[in-house]
Amino acid sequence: MRKFLASLIGGSSTLFIATLAFAQEHAAGGGGSGVGMIAIGAGLAVGLAALGGGLGQGRAASSALEGIARNPGAANKVQTPMILGLALTESLVILAWVIAFILIGKM
């Protein structure tokens, strides 16, 4: 828990410092199109999508394997919905990746 809080605080402070740096650049007359914010948004989109997708897929596979371990006869009934669920979860991660590339194209 301590490591999680330390990484959360470190990541948040890095994000806020970068935001302040972009704000100072805008105030000085440089840029103004929000390119830095688009880059941060694209990076966060891919990172959070990968994190959420990985956690979701891990829980789905864990639950399916636990169900198969308890009742080996249900393996055929559990496997197909699990694979379908994993594919749908992965499609959301790929969609976030595509949106990030669209955001990068606007820079």
Secondary structure, DSSP 8 states (H G I E B T S, - for coil): -HHHHHHHHHHHHHHHHHHHHHHHHHHTTS--S-HHHHHHHHHHHHHHHHHHHHHHHHHHHHHHHHHHHH-GGGHHHHHHHHHHHHHHHHHHHHHHHHHHHHHHHT-
